[in-house]
Amino acid sequence: MVRLGHNEPVRLPVKILLGAFAGFLIAFSLPPWGWWPLTFVGLAILDYLGVGASRATRFFSGWAAGLVWLAMGELWMFDLTAPGYVAVFLIFGAGYGAVSLLAGDGDERLVLLPAGFVLFEWFRWSWPFGGVPLATLPMTQVDSPLAGVLPLGGALLLVAVTVIAGSALRLLAQRRFDMVGLTFGAVAVTVIAGALAPTGSPIETLDVAVVQGGGPQRTRASVCENQAVFDRHRDATATIDRDVDLIMWPENVVNPIPDGTPLGGCDDLFFMSEALEDTAAIARERGTVLIPGWFHALDDDYNVNYSTAISAQGETLDRYDKVRTVPFGEFVPLRGLIERFSNEVPGRDALPGTGPASIDAGVAQLGVSISWEIFFDSRGRAAIRDGGEILVNPTNGSSFWLTILQSQQIASSRLRAQETGRWVLQAAPTGFSGIINPDGEVIERTGISEQRVLFGTVERREGLTLATRMGAAPILILSLFIVAAMYIRRSSSS
């Protein structure tokens, strides 16, 4: 029999199963399920399994937790690349095993476990190929009171306080009342400090329209469908029945080809000259600024993915090219090697942008994070540091299976809103689109595949949160210091 309060010896397979159960609980805290209190229970079980345990138990129970957590949270990936999906949860799952192993088996876990989580979460958000910040621990807490720490220290601080809260629950179950007050107190003080941290201030309000053209989910890009996708967004825009200051379209719904391209097997093609004329005409007809998302070939070697701001007079005011592109989707790492084994890779890489992460839209300075970029806190910070008064996330999730990734993207937009103290506008061709306030609350959200326009009054805001101003460096440095200090202490006492 296994009792949480006594940590009596049990067989390794049982502890591995308990680790897997811990990962199951954490996974069900993620969107689209969102049962955020389960994260603390899962982390408490994972922490408990390491107390007084052997090295093998600490590693394999942690690996089991990470494996189940990521296998569930990234299940959508199976439809795109089954081998890649398996590799992700096996390899990164082992990382959580290493965190539990290196945290030790005594009270040092109370500081080493949150520090280790911070360092490993940052690592997998950054490497390989720029990082894969999906199914992350902060996503589990977007609805919890702990999210209040985001303006203070961003997503990594939220990782730390979430793990500490899990350890506090483990101590409570073990009746370690001498330490419970300390751990819960540390969480409470941090949340209070977050509530007192600056979040910026409003300048003026704008009336906005976020357009979702609709259409079938789980589709792939096709040159024969480019005109139909554009038409769905033009038709949706035509339903706007009020004056607005800004109309936002999703990523790459303006997907033209060079003029003169033969029709081939298509009934219709969408040419560049048409795209330029039609987007300008829409802005003029609506008498307002239009933010369309573009994707097309630049030359024989590169595609480009960008958003423009088109004035009410039909003139292009500014442009932002996507900086952080998607590995194996918009660029192929190790292309020469990969193409030896598969011909199902993009023929051209997307050329990353190099300019500021904002555009002058006339009515506002917009911080821009296109699609994948919203998952990276660094891109949100860049958008606001470059003058963004509102953060916009034009995206395209129409090719993905299920709604796991789309739900996690809404969660990421909520995280970025709270970190930066900005309103966030997210537009997707088939969903989810949303309007999110600086407190991370979803004011409006679409459903999957519906054609709909979201209307809202949002604030242009100025000023930087501490998380935007300082970035990830403080919590990373503190975590590294804790790990180094504890290992020096451990070495000197042995």
C-alpha angles and dihedrals in degrees: 000000000000118000118186095216099057107036092214117181116280132171119277095242090057091051090049089054090050088051090052089050089052089054090048090056093048091048092053088054089063124088132296088038097035101183090154100180089064088071091069092049091049093048091046090055092046091049092047092052089060098050111104089350133135122256091254092052093049093049101042096042089050091047091051090051093049093044095055093040093054096036089059098036094050099036091123088070092069090075091057102039121356094188091049091049092053092045092052097055095039096049100036091039087060088056091065088049089056091049091054092045095051093045089073130222104275141056090304085080088076090073104019096053096056091041091050092048090051093051096044095044089051089047095053091044088056108034145091111024092351096318140282108245096181129130088014128175094244090059089064091060105047090110097039128093088246090073086077089083092067098092088051103049110351129228096329092056088051088054091053097048091044092055091044089052089052091051090049089056090051091052091049091052089050091049091240090153091162089069102029094077092049095051097041088044092054090052093047094049091050093049091049090049089051091053090053095045118107116265102181129257136259123259102182140320131261130198108227139185120206111200126211112182096195129212137142121328123227095039129140128225114275128178088219091060099047094094092048092051091050091047092053090056093044089051092048090049090053089063093064103120102183141053114273133176097219138022116199125199128190130260119290099353086129097067108158132172128215116285113262096031108150115252093235110172095343126102091213138010131201111231129200095243090053092049093052093046096044097048091048090048092051092053091049094046093050092042093224145089116287123202107198126179117230134198125173145127116288095189139322092299107037145043123202128219116193148138126229135197113227118193127227086260091058096253123136107242102180145341137215121198117206110258103187107055127191117260113237088004105061099007133021116224113215088010096176091056097040094051090059089066103031138029092190096092129106111277092219132035121230110250108236117232122240104194134096117300094241140069132211105238095177094238092053144355104253123206107215130209109170115212109294091029093072089070090063116077089202091064092049090052091048091052093054096039087054090060104274112165092179125023116226126194113192105186144164120217097157095114097055128104119236120353100272096107094041091052091049089051091056087050090051091051088052091051092050091048092056095041093052102031091234138125112251126212115196120188125185128172095231101013172350102045120163151168113225129185126220090265089062094251117146104231095180133004135176129223126240117286096356122131106232145143119220116211125200146153109233135178129245102222137193135195131063129260116225088251090056094043099047103025124195096321100093097053092041092051092046091050092049090048092051093050093046094045094049093049092048089050091047092049094048093051095049 
